[in-house]
Amino acid sequence: MKQHPKSQPPRSARLFSEPSQPTDVYIAHIDGAARGNPGPASYGVIIRRPDGQPLASLGKYLGRATNNVAEYYALIAALDYASAHGIRKLRVRSDSELLVRQMQGVYKVKSTDLRPLHERARRLAAGLAYFQIESIPREANHEADALANAALDGTHDESSVSVQPAASASLAPPKTPKTKLETRRIRARYRHGALHPAEPLDLPEGVEVEITVHKAQGE
């Protein structure tokens, strides 16, 4: 008796059918950098609104760490920012396959250095109404890569920036305890539409500051 090939089940009957994709999702491009692995490390995060308009640029020097640790700190920075600013739907894009696959549950987290970072990232992601992380080519992540390298370089610029706590915040406050900050002057470079501090600011994640920009003397 001739047997006919089995037809594919309808999409709705598939075990791992893809959920519908919401449209009002913020996008975060993240990247970590380390020279020496381990060595001097930093991260860069570019967050965009659902319409694609830039919202925030986050860059920070971490000290000595591995590249994978820096990648996780970039992810945590993006998730902390979302939590602090009332962002409920976030899609993260990274060129680190290890990070993406571990967050997706495809790869196990064997490193003792990464395990607590992974657990923290998972907790933060679980607090969102929608979270997705996806792998992208390195060339599609050039803005976050440039920001991470700018934070790592710590190059000086002709801009003097005064940083102080914001008098009020219109967005949701961070969950971390409030910290009293002192007004101080720093130097920063203006690149890619954002100010990149020449030295670590050591600010709590999600804190809002007021920035007054003055052109350096002699310029």
Buried (B, 14 or more C-beta within 10 A) or exposed (E): EEEEEEEEEEEEEEEEEEEEEEEEBBBBBBBBBBEEEBBBBBBBBBBBBBEEEEBBBBBBBBEEBBBBBBBBBBBBBBBBBBBBBEBBBBBBBBBBEBBBBBBEEEEEBEBEBBEEBBEBBBEBBEEBEBBBBEBBEEEEBBBBBBBBBBBBBBEEBEBBBBBEBEEEBEEBEBEEEEEEBEEEEBBBBEBBEBBBBBEBBEBBBBBBBEEEEEEEEEE
